[in-house]
Amino acid sequence: MNKQLLSLLLAVSASCAWAGGEETFQNVCSTCHAQGDKGSPKIGDVKAWSKLIKEGQANITADGYAGVRAMPARGNKPELSVAEFGSAVVYMANFAGANWKEPDEAMLKKINALIDKRNTAKK
């Protein structure tokens, strides 16, 4: 394989990978969470995030993904996957002192079950 083709394949591969937590935060979540708009917990605000962190990773991820209080579902970016959204939640929570891991298959299963439950309750 020539170098040009290899470089092109690597660039395409990198652009297709879903965004990490920090990137998703910067592109989506920071709109509100950087300033604490509309009552959202500001990134790095340990006091505000500690209450949410106590609710647990699956719960606050499902709440935000489904939409909670003034927050629109998925931060108003409907194309976000649960994994992408969950990664951004991990980034913000860890920035405030949590020690959460990226959502693995088991965590995603818990989050999806809670999302389904919330969506069913809204109907």
C-alpha positions as CSV (number, residue, x, y, z in Angstrom):
1,M,0.0,0.0,0.0
2,N,1.4,3.4,-0.9
3,K,1.9,6.2,1.7
4,Q,-0.7,8.5,0.2
5,L,-3.4,5.8,0.4
6,L,-2.4,4.8,3.9
7,S,-2.5,8.4,5.0
8,L,-6.0,8.9,3.5
9,L,-7.3,5.7,5.1
10,L,-6.0,6.8,8.5
11,A,-7.5,10.2,8.1
12,V,-10.9,8.8,7.2
13,S,-10.7,6.3,10.0
14,A,-10.0,9.0,12.5
15,S,-12.8,11.2,11.3
16,C,-15.3,8.3,11.6
17,A,-14.5,7.5,15.2
18,W,-17.1,8.9,17.6
19,A,-16.0,11.8,19.6
20,G,-14.5,11.5,23.1
21,G,-15.9,13.0,26.2
22,E,-13.9,16.2,26.1
23,E,-14.6,16.8,22.4
24,T,-18.3,16.2,22.9
25,F,-18.3,18.5,25.9
26,Q,-16.6,21.2,23.8
27,N,-18.9,20.8,20.8
28,V,-22.2,20.2,22.6
29,C,-22.3,20.5,26.4
30,S,-20.2,23.6,26.8
31,T,-23.0,25.7,25.3
32,C,-24.7,25.6,28.7
33,H,-22.3,23.8,31.1
34,A,-19.4,26.2,30.6
35,Q,-21.3,29.1,32.1
36,G,-24.0,27.2,34.1
37,D,-26.8,28.5,31.9
38,K,-30.4,27.7,32.7
39,G,-29.5,26.1,36.0
40,S,-27.1,23.6,34.5
41,P,-24.2,22.6,36.8
42,K,-21.1,24.5,35.6
43,I,-18.2,22.3,34.7
44,G,-15.8,22.2,37.6
45,D,-18.4,23.3,40.2
46,V,-17.7,20.6,42.8
47,K,-20.7,21.5,44.9
48,A,-23.2,21.4,42.1
49,W,-21.8,18.2,40.6
50,S,-21.4,16.3,43.9
51,K,-25.2,16.0,44.2
52,L,-25.4,14.6,40.7
53,I,-22.4,12.3,41.2
54,K,-24.1,10.8,44.2
55,E,-27.1,9.8,42.0
56,G,-24.7,7.6,40.0
57,Q,-23.3,7.5,36.5
58,A,-26.2,5.5,34.9
59,N,-28.9,7.8,36.5
60,I,-27.5,11.2,35.5
61,T,-26.5,9.9,32.0
62,A,-30.0,8.6,31.4
63,D,-31.5,11.8,32.7
64,G,-29.5,14.0,30.4
65,Y,-29.9,11.7,27.4
66,A,-33.7,11.7,27.8
67,G,-33.9,15.4,28.8
68,V,-34.3,16.7,32.3
69,R,-35.5,20.0,33.7
70,A,-34.4,22.7,31.3
71,M,-32.0,20.4,29.5
72,P,-33.1,19.2,26.1
73,A,-32.6,15.5,25.3
74,R,-29.0,14.8,24.3
75,G,-28.1,18.4,24.7
76,N,-30.3,19.2,21.7
77,K,-28.0,17.1,19.5
78,P,-30.2,14.1,18.5
79,E,-27.5,12.3,16.6
80,L,-25.4,11.7,19.8
81,S,-25.2,8.0,20.7
82,V,-25.6,6.9,24.3
83,A,-21.8,6.1,24.4
84,E,-20.9,9.6,23.1
85,F,-23.2,11.3,25.5
86,G,-22.1,9.1,28.4
87,S,-18.5,9.9,27.7
88,A,-19.2,13.6,28.0
89,V,-21.0,13.0,31.3
90,V,-17.9,11.1,32.5
91,Y,-15.7,14.0,31.4
92,M,-17.8,16.6,33.3
93,A,-18.3,14.5,36.4
94,N,-14.6,13.6,36.7
95,F,-13.7,17.3,36.2
96,A,-15.7,17.9,39.4
97,G,-14.1,15.0,41.4
98,A,-15.8,11.8,40.3
99,N,-13.7,8.8,39.3
100,W,-15.9,7.3,36.7
101,K,-14.8,5.1,33.8
102,E,-15.9,5.4,30.2
103,P,-19.2,3.6,29.8
104,D,-18.6,-0.1,29.0
105,E,-21.1,-2.6,27.7
106,A,-22.6,-3.3,31.2
107,M,-22.9,0.4,32.0
108,L,-24.4,1.2,28.6
109,K,-27.0,-1.6,29.2
110,K,-28.0,0.0,32.6
111,I,-28.1,3.5,31.0
112,N,-30.3,2.3,28.1
113,A,-32.7,0.5,30.5
114,L,-33.1,3.8,32.4
115,I,-33.6,5.8,29.2
116,D,-36.3,3.4,28.1
117,K,-38.0,3.7,31.5
118,R,-37.9,7.5,31.3
119,N,-39.2,7.6,27.8
120,T,-42.0,5.2,28.6
121,A,-43.0,7.4,31.6
122,K,-43.2,10.5,29.4
123,K,-45.8,8.8,27.1
